[in-house]
Amino acid sequence: MTQPALHFVSCADPQGGHRMAYWQWGDPGSARVVVCVHGLTRQGRDFDLLAQSLVEAVGGELRVVCPDIVGRGQSDWLADPALYQVPLYAADVLSLLNQLHAECAITQLGYVGTSMGGLIGLVLAGYKDMPLPVPIRRLVINDVGPTLDPAAVQRIGSYVGQAGRFASLQEAADAMWAVSRSFGPHSPEEWLALSVPMVVAASQRSADGTRKVAAEQHDAPQASFLLHYDPAIGVPLRAMTPQDAAQGEAVMWSLYDAIVAQTLLLRGAQSDLLSAGTAQDMVQRGPKARLIEFEGVGHAPTFVPAAQRAVVTSFLLD
């Protein structure tokens, strides 16, 4: 399988509900499932190479499911930007898991979460009353933890939702690379492949019936591409106070300490979001994660390099 199948799940919210898109690789009738959840501004196609590696490793007898978290990719946008937060995202992934379980009963569940996706994973795996169809057996947390470096959070918040329109796919890819060099070395071809699902034709965005692009974005008729996410996803991040951050950190540590799944923690050795000290705390606390660091990478590993994919594949499928 060289392309995933696109599906949707209906999710609840205070404004009446929304649809979340997800990309499914492998055997839709498999009882073995791995869910891969992306970072703040990304989308489910980030995991194309990892999903293919996982499916190939077991001869196709696996479902790998990669959602576009609401506000990103093919998923709906929310009317209230304040709802773009981890609790709603975790509820949406729970709805997804319940739908997958109803279609074909899950007996083994693995989870991979990059950055924001890792925080969602902490909620799903650590909240004792989370009504998962089956417990998460193996958990991969990619370059994130309960304690986040404030300067890195500020850096990310400074560019989320600030990009405009682009005359070409290559121009959009170059703009994304300018703020994503910490992902580590990628060839131009690799970066372009990661960038294609990250943009959408402006004509499609303005007609999608969710949120209209800002009026000023229509002032450049020669531009034809937009980033494929709601600019408002950054609103809660920029509104966060130091008190909010401290409370969130305490909650996340309590969730992490409650995790019983076997846990693999990945870190870019030059990460500015997940400090070496926090990573060591995660090795010693809670599920006592196994830590692997990737040299020459910051925030966050992309699973494009074969060596990164091999680490995750062997852990999840062992």
Backbone torsions as a table, in degrees:
resi	resn	phi	psi	omega
1	MET	NA	120.3	-179.3
2	THR	-101.1	-13.2	178.8
3	GLN	-135.3	143.0	178.9
4	PRO	-83.6	163.3	174.0
5	ALA	-91.9	137.4	179.9
6	LEU	-94.1	128.9	178.0
7	HIS	-133.8	173.1	179.6
8	PHE	-137.0	153.1	173.9
9	VAL	-131.2	139.9	177.6
10	SER	-84.2	132.7	-176.4
11	CYS	-127.8	154.2	-177.7
12	ALA	-92.8	150.2	169.0
13	ASP	-158.4	165.9	-175.7
14	PRO	-63.5	-16.5	-179.8
15	GLN	-93.2	7.1	175.1
16	GLY	114.0	-4.1	174.6
17	GLY	111.9	163.8	179.9
18	HIS	-154.4	167.1	176.2
19	ARG	-106.0	137.6	172.4
20	MET	-110.6	129.3	176.9
21	ALA	-82.8	151.7	170.7
22	TYR	-147.8	149.7	-178.4
23	TRP	-106.5	127.9	-175.1
24	GLN	-117.9	127.3	176.7
25	TRP	-110.3	155.7	172.0
26	GLY	84.8	-150.8	-173.2
27	ASP	-89.9	112.0	-179.4
28	PRO	-65.1	-13.6	178.5
29	GLY	-100.0	9.8	-178.9
30	SER	-79.1	142.2	176.5
31	ALA	-83.8	-8.7	177.8
32	ARG	-97.0	124.4	-174.8
33	VAL	-130.0	136.8	169.1
34	VAL	-122.5	126.0	177.0
35	VAL	-105.8	130.8	-179.4
36	CYS	-118.9	123.6	-174.2
37	VAL	-122.7	130.9	-169.0
38	HIS	-83.9	-179.5	179.0
39	GLY	-86.3	-176.1	-167.0
40	LEU	-52.8	-51.0	-175.1
41	THR	-104.1	7.9	-171.6
42	ARG	-96.3	-161.5	-179.4
43	GLN	-158.6	172.5	-168.7
44	GLY	-63.7	-22.5	-178.9
45	ARG	-72.8	-6.3	172.6
46	ASP	-56.8	-25.6	-172.8
47	PHE	-98.3	14.8	-176.3
48	ASP	-53.0	-50.6	-175.8
49	LEU	-69.0	-40.1	177.6
50	LEU	-64.5	-43.3	179.9
51	ALA	-60.4	-44.8	179.0
52	GLN	-62.9	-40.4	178.9
53	SER	-63.3	-41.6	180.0
54	LEU	-64.2	-46.5	-177.9
55	VAL	-65.1	-42.7	-179.9
56	GLU	-64.5	-34.8	-176.5
57	ALA	-64.9	-25.1	-179.4
58	VAL	-113.4	17.2	177.7
59	GLY	67.7	26.5	176.1
60	GLY	92.6	-9.4	-174.7
61	GLU	-86.6	65.3	-176.5
62	LEU	-164.6	143.6	169.4
63	ARG	-104.1	122.7	172.4
64	VAL	-112.8	122.2	-171.3
65	VAL	-122.0	125.5	-173.3
66	CYS	-126.8	97.0	-177.5
67	PRO	-74.7	152.6	162.3
68	ASP	-92.3	103.7	-179.1
69	ILE	-58.0	144.3	-173.7
70	VAL	-47.7	137.6	-176.0
71	GLY	92.0	-4.0	-178.3
72	ARG	-127.3	153.9	172.4
73	GLY	53.9	-130.4	-175.5
74	GLN	-85.0	-1.5	-178.4
75	SER	-80.7	161.3	176.6
76	ASP	-64.2	162.1	169.6
77	TRP	-100.3	153.7	-179.4
78	LEU	-93.3	142.5	178.3
79	ALA	-69.3	-31.7	-178.9
80	ASP	-109.1	106.1	-177.9
81	PRO	-59.9	-24.1	-179.0
82	ALA	-62.9	-17.0	-179.1
83	LEU	-83.0	-7.6	178.8
84	TYR	-75.1	75.9	-178.3
85	GLN	-144.8	163.8	-172.3
86	VAL	-57.1	-41.1	-179.2
87	PRO	-57.4	-42.4	178.0
88	LEU	-67.8	-41.1	179.5
89	TYR	-60.3	-42.4	179.5
90	ALA	-64.4	-40.0	177.1
91	ALA	-62.2	-38.2	178.7
92	ASP	-65.5	-43.1	179.3
93	VAL	-66.0	-35.2	174.7
94	LEU	-61.6	-42.9	176.7
95	SER	-60.2	-40.3	177.6
96	LEU	-61.6	-47.5	-179.0
97	LEU	-61.9	-39.1	178.6
98	ASN	-65.5	-38.0	177.1
99	GLN	-66.7	-43.3	177.9
100	LEU	-61.5	-40.2	-179.3
101	HIS	-67.4	-35.4	178.5
102	ALA	-68.8	-33.6	179.7
103	GLU	-72.4	-40.4	176.3
104	CYS	-158.9	121.6	-172.1
105	ALA	-55.4	129.6	178.2
106	ILE	-85.9	131.8	175.4
107	THR	-112.4	-25.9	177.0
108	GLN	-132.8	129.8	-176.1
109	LEU	-128.1	124.1	172.9
110	GLY	-115.3	158.1	-176.2
111	TYR	-142.4	134.3	174.5
112	VAL	-123.9	125.4	179.9
113	GLY	-131.7	122.3	176.5
114	THR	-97.2	124.8	174.5
115	SER	53.4	-113.5	178.5
116	MET	-53.0	-40.1	178.6
117	GLY	-61.7	-31.8	175.9
118	GLY	-68.8	-37.9	176.8
119	LEU	-65.1	-39.2	175.2
120	ILE	-60.5	-40.0	178.4
121	GLY	-63.0	-36.7	177.1
122	LEU	-61.1	-39.5	178.9
123	VAL	-66.4	-47.3	-176.4
124	LEU	-65.6	-39.5	-175.5
125	ALA	-88.3	-24.2	-172.5
126	GLY	-102.4	-19.9	-179.1
127	TYR	-78.7	116.5	-169.0
128	LYS	-65.0	-26.9	-178.6
129	ASP	-99.2	13.5	178.8
130	MET	-66.2	119.5	-174.9
131	PRO	-82.4	60.7	177.4
132	LEU	-67.0	147.5	176.8
133	PRO	-63.7	-35.0	171.5
134	VAL	-145.2	154.0	178.6
135	PRO	-65.5	151.7	171.7
136	ILE	-70.9	123.3	-176.3
137	ARG	-86.4	-44.9	179.0
138	ARG	-129.1	131.6	-175.8
139	LEU	-123.4	126.1	175.5
140	VAL	-112.2	119.4	178.5
141	ILE	-107.8	116.9	-173.0
142	ASN	-104.0	100.7	170.3
143	ASP	59.2	50.2	174.6
144	VAL	-158.2	159.3	177.7
145	GLY	-158.4	-179.1	-179.7
146	PRO	-62.4	-31.8	177.5
147	THR	-104.1	124.6	-179.4
148	LEU	-114.4	140.6	179.1
149	ASP	-68.4	122.6	-176.6
150	PRO	-58.6	-36.7	-179.8
151	ALA	-65.5	-37.7	178.7
152	ALA	-68.7	-40.1	176.8
153	VAL	-61.2	-41.4	177.8
154	GLN	-65.3	-39.3	177.6
155	ARG	-60.8	-46.0	-179.3
156	ILE	-65.5	-43.9	-179.7
157	GLY	-62.9	-24.2	-177.0
158	SER	-70.4	-23.6	-177.9
159	TYR	-112.6	-13.5	-178.2
160	VAL	-64.6	124.3	177.1
161	GLY	77.8	6.0	-175.7
162	GLN	-97.0	-12.9	-177.6
163	ALA	-71.2	151.6	179.1
164	GLY	-100.8	-133.5	-179.6
165	ARG	-109.0	158.6	-173.9
166	PHE	-130.6	143.2	-177.8
167	ALA	-75.9	-20.8	-177.2
168	SER	-152.2	164.4	175.2
169	LEU	-61.5	-41.1	-179.0
170	GLN	-63.3	-39.0	177.7
171	GLU	-63.2	-40.7	177.4
172	ALA	-65.4	-43.0	179.1
173	ALA	-61.4	-41.4	179.5
174	ASP	-64.2	-39.5	179.1
175	ALA	-65.4	-40.3	178.7
176	MET	-68.2	-37.6	179.2
177	TRP	-63.7	-33.1	-179.3
178	ALA	-60.6	-29.4	179.7
179	VAL	-108.3	7.3	-174.4
180	SER	-128.6	18.1	-178.8
181	ARG	-61.9	-23.8	179.5
182	SER	-67.1	-13.1	177.2
183	PHE	-63.2	-15.7	179.7
184	GLY	100.4	173.8	-176.2
185	PRO	-60.6	132.0	173.1
186	HIS	-140.3	141.7	174.4
187	SER	-70.2	159.9	176.6
188	PRO	-55.5	-36.2	-179.5
189	GLU	-69.4	-40.6	178.9
190	GLU	-64.6	-42.8	-178.4
191	TRP	-68.5	-37.4	178.3
192	LEU	-63.7	-40.5	178.8
193	ALA	-62.8	-38.6	176.7
194	LEU	-68.6	-27.1	-174.1
195	SER	-83.4	-27.8	-174.7
196	VAL	-54.5	-47.9	-179.9
197	PRO	-73.2	-6.8	-176.5
198	MET	-87.3	-3.8	-179.0
199	VAL	-126.7	161.1	179.3
200	VAL	-143.5	147.2	176.1
201	ALA	-61.8	137.5	-177.7
202	ALA	-59.0	-33.8	-179.9
203	SER	-64.9	-35.2	177.8
204	GLN	-71.7	-41.0	-178.3
205	ARG	-63.7	-44.7	-175.6
206	SER	-70.9	-16.9	-178.3
207	ALA	-108.0	12.1	-171.1
208	ASP	-82.4	-6.0	172.7
209	GLY	78.0	8.6	178.6
210	THR	-104.9	-80.1	178.0
211	ARG	-125.8	127.0	178.1
212	LYS	-69.6	146.8	174.2
213	VAL	-66.9	153.4	-179.1
214	ALA	-60.0	146.2	-174.4
215	ALA	-56.6	-38.6	-176.9
216	GLU	-66.5	-19.4	179.6
217	GLN	-74.2	-10.7	178.7
218	HIS	-90.8	1.3	-174.2
219	ASP	-79.5	-7.4	-178.1
220	ALA	-117.3	84.2	-173.0
221	PRO	-63.6	-20.0	-178.5
222	GLN	-77.0	-18.0	-179.2
223	ALA	-82.6	143.9	-173.4
224	SER	-133.7	-0.3	-178.7
225	PHE	-128.0	144.7	174.7
226	LEU	-126.6	154.1	171.7
227	LEU	-66.4	143.2	-168.9
228	HIS	-88.1	52.4	172.4
229	TYR	-152.0	159.3	179.0
230	ASP	-71.1	120.7	178.1
231	PRO	-55.6	-21.5	-177.0
232	ALA	-76.1	-4.8	178.9
233	ILE	-62.7	-20.8	-179.6
234	GLY	-85.3	-6.2	-176.3
235	VAL	-59.5	-51.1	-179.4
236	PRO	-63.3	-34.4	-180.0
237	LEU	-63.6	-45.0	-178.8
238	ARG	-73.5	-19.7	179.0
239	ALA	-86.8	-6.6	-174.9
240	MET	-69.8	132.2	177.2
241	THR	-95.8	164.1	174.7
242	PRO	-57.3	-34.1	178.0
243	GLN	-67.0	-41.4	176.7
244	ASP	-60.1	-44.4	-178.3
245	ALA	-62.9	-41.5	-179.9
246	ALA	-65.3	-41.6	178.6
247	GLN	-66.0	-42.8	178.6
248	GLY	-62.7	-38.7	178.8
249	GLU	-62.6	-43.2	179.5
250	ALA	-62.3	-41.6	178.6
251	VAL	-64.0	-44.1	-177.3
252	MET	-65.8	-37.0	176.3
253	TRP	-66.1	-37.5	178.3
254	SER	-65.3	-37.7	176.8
255	LEU	-67.3	-44.6	-179.6
256	TYR	-60.5	-43.0	-178.1
257	ASP	-64.9	-19.8	-178.8
258	ALA	-91.5	-5.5	-176.5
259	ILE	-70.1	135.0	176.6
260	VAL	-114.0	-9.8	178.4
261	ALA	-65.6	148.6	170.3
262	GLN	-62.8	130.6	-168.3
263	THR	-126.2	132.8	174.7
264	LEU	-113.7	124.5	177.6
265	LEU	-106.8	122.1	176.7
266	LEU	-105.4	142.7	179.5
267	ARG	-142.7	133.1	166.8
268	GLY	-70.4	126.8	-173.5
269	ALA	-59.6	-23.0	177.7
270	GLN	-107.1	22.7	-178.6
271	SER	-62.0	136.0	173.7
272	ASP	-100.0	-4.1	179.8
273	LEU	-95.3	-45.5	179.3
274	LEU	-105.6	107.2	-178.0
275	SER	-73.5	158.8	177.0
276	ALA	-62.0	-35.6	179.4
277	GLY	-65.2	-43.6	177.9
278	THR	-64.2	-39.8	178.6
279	ALA	-60.6	-41.4	178.8
280	GLN	-66.9	-36.4	175.3
281	ASP	-60.9	-38.3	-179.9
282	MET	-69.9	-25.9	175.2
283	VAL	-71.9	-32.0	-174.1
284	GLN	-95.1	-17.9	-175.7
285	ARG	-111.6	167.0	171.9
286	GLY	54.5	-123.9	-177.9
287	PRO	-76.7	0.8	-179.4
288	LYS	51.4	65.2	-175.0
289	ALA	-57.0	146.2	167.8
290	ARG	-79.9	128.5	-175.4
291	LEU	-106.1	130.5	171.8
292	ILE	-129.2	129.6	178.5
293	GLU	-110.7	144.6	178.9
294	PHE	-110.9	118.0	-179.9
295	GLU	-69.9	148.8	178.2
296	GLY	77.3	10.3	-177.5
297	VAL	-127.2	141.2	172.8
298	GLY	-105.4	-127.1	178.3
299	HIS	-102.7	112.4	5.5
300	ALA	-141.2	157.6	175.5
301	PRO	-53.9	140.4	-173.8
302	THR	-102.0	-10.8	-174.9
303	PHE	67.1	17.3	170.5
304	VAL	-77.0	-46.6	176.4
305	PRO	-62.0	137.7	-176.8
306	ALA	-59.6	-35.6	-178.2
307	ALA	-64.3	-37.6	177.2
308	GLN	-65.8	-43.8	-180.0
309	ARG	-63.9	-37.2	-178.1
310	ALA	-63.5	-38.2	178.9
311	VAL	-61.5	-45.4	-177.5
312	VAL	-70.7	-42.6	-178.8
313	THR	-61.5	-46.3	-178.3
314	SER	-65.8	-36.5	179.4
315	PHE	-68.2	-46.8	-175.2
316	LEU	-70.7	-32.2	-170.8
317	LEU	-104.9	0.9	179.8
318	ASP	-62.8	NA	NA
